[in-house]
Amino acid sequence: MVKLWQNVDTIKLHLYPNILLEVKDIEDYNNLISQILTQKFNCQVSNNKNGSTKEFQIDFDGDKFQVMPSTVRGFSCSIKNQDVTIHLKKITRNCDPTPFSKIEFRSSFLHRQGYLQAVQYVNSFIKAKIVKNYTIKISEIHLHADIQGYNFSILDFHRIKSRSRSNRFYDEGFTDSYYYNGRSFQGFMMGGGDYLM
């Protein structure tokens, strides 16, 4: 078996306020969130001819983001570009146990820049344009490896570990989770149904 390539495919960070945040920093950040929320409201009420919502841009001195009309649970606004999605909410106090921001990196950005440079670039952007002091926690990281020369077998279904709740082993009739072409083994599925080879 030959490993052709190995890299980080997904990184999701949570940002938490820390004790170094000053009151002025929190006020400036919350004012920025208010501006983004105004743009979000404009996105929600502005429809084009087809009835779909419009997206508005926000510019951070050359770094442009689309303000999204909806966001994920727990955050009040989302901005995204081709490299990263940033979910934000207002900071209510210094030592809040919940994150004020969630950052999701695009896989293409991580592969193009390398994960260390991508995280450093976004970290410097956040510190310069959004908020100066925070604590970073990695909430999710996915690794991938491209291999060649390994012949999977049915026994690999039991060897591969997955946190998915929908790992099922069908072994009856035509509802089999194995794939054969004649008598040669072709593959199997786990989780949401993505092929493993």
Salt bridges, closest charged atoms under 4 A:
ASP9 OD1 - HIS111 NE2 3.21
ASP28 OD2 - LYS24 NZ 2.96
ASP83 OD1 - ARG112 NH2 2.49
ASP96 OD1 - ARG93 NH2 3.98
GLU104 OE2 - HIS87 NE2 3.44
GLU104 OE2 - LYS102 NZ 3.48
GLU140 OE1 - LYS12 NZ 3.75
GLU140 OE2 - HIS142 NE2 2.72
ASP156 OD1 - ARG159 NH1 2.47
